[in-house]
Amino acid sequence: MVYMASRTVFRNLFALVIWLTTIIVFILHGANIIQLPEMVIGSMITIDTLVTQFYFRKKGTEDAEKGQH
């Protein structure tokens, strides 16, 4: 039980860190404080999309049986 809870907490914190980092970087880039190539912005959008898809995915039958998130 503790293993699953720590795993869920890690996933939540990881998703939060990824999203907050992206938001901060986009704000800094938009305010011309930092300059990023378009490739970096595109890759950050891709990473955020993958994290979001993983975070809100439907549970598979194996995960649902184990009670994992």
C-alpha positions as CSV (number, residue, x, y, z in Angstrom):
1,M,0.0,0.0,0.0
2,V,2.8,2.4,0.9
3,Y,4.5,1.6,-2.4
4,M,1.4,2.6,-4.5
5,A,0.9,5.7,-2.5
6,S,4.5,6.9,-2.9
7,R,4.2,6.1,-6.6
8,T,1.1,8.2,-7.0
9,V,2.6,11.1,-5.1
10,F,5.7,11.0,-7.3
11,R,3.6,11.0,-10.4
12,N,1.5,13.9,-9.2
13,L,4.6,15.9,-8.2
14,F,6.4,15.1,-11.5
15,A,3.4,16.2,-13.6
16,L,3.2,19.4,-11.5
17,V,6.9,20.2,-11.9
18,I,6.7,19.6,-15.6
19,W,3.7,21.9,-16.0
20,L,5.0,24.7,-13.7
21,T,8.4,24.7,-15.4
22,T,6.7,25.0,-18.8
23,I,4.4,27.8,-17.7
24,I,7.3,29.7,-16.1
25,V,9.5,29.3,-19.2
26,F,6.7,30.4,-21.5
27,I,6.1,33.5,-19.4
28,L,9.8,34.4,-19.3
29,H,10.0,33.8,-23.1
30,G,6.9,35.9,-23.7
31,A,8.3,38.8,-21.6
32,N,11.6,38.6,-23.6
33,I,13.6,37.8,-20.5
34,I,14.9,34.6,-22.1
35,Q,15.1,33.7,-25.8
36,L,14.2,30.2,-26.8
37,P,14.4,28.6,-30.2
38,E,11.1,27.4,-31.7
39,M,12.3,23.8,-31.5
40,V,12.6,24.1,-27.7
41,I,9.1,25.5,-27.4
42,G,7.8,22.8,-29.6
43,S,9.5,20.1,-27.6
44,M,8.1,21.5,-24.4
45,I,4.6,21.4,-25.8
46,T,5.2,17.8,-26.8
47,I,6.4,16.8,-23.4
48,D,3.5,18.5,-21.7
49,T,1.1,16.7,-24.1
50,L,2.6,13.3,-23.2
51,V,2.5,14.0,-19.5
52,T,-1.1,15.1,-19.7
53,Q,-2.1,12.0,-21.8
54,F,-0.4,9.8,-19.2
55,Y,-1.9,11.6,-16.3
56,F,-5.5,11.4,-17.6
57,R,-5.2,8.0,-19.3
58,K,-7.7,5.3,-18.8
59,K,-6.5,2.5,-16.5
60,G,-5.8,-0.8,-18.2
61,T,-7.2,-4.0,-16.7
62,E,-3.9,-4.9,-15.0
63,D,-3.6,-1.5,-13.4
64,A,-7.3,-1.5,-12.3
65,E,-6.9,-5.0,-10.7
66,K,-3.8,-3.9,-8.8
67,G,-5.5,-0.6,-7.7
68,Q,-2.6,1.5,-9.1
69,H,-3.1,5.0,-10.4
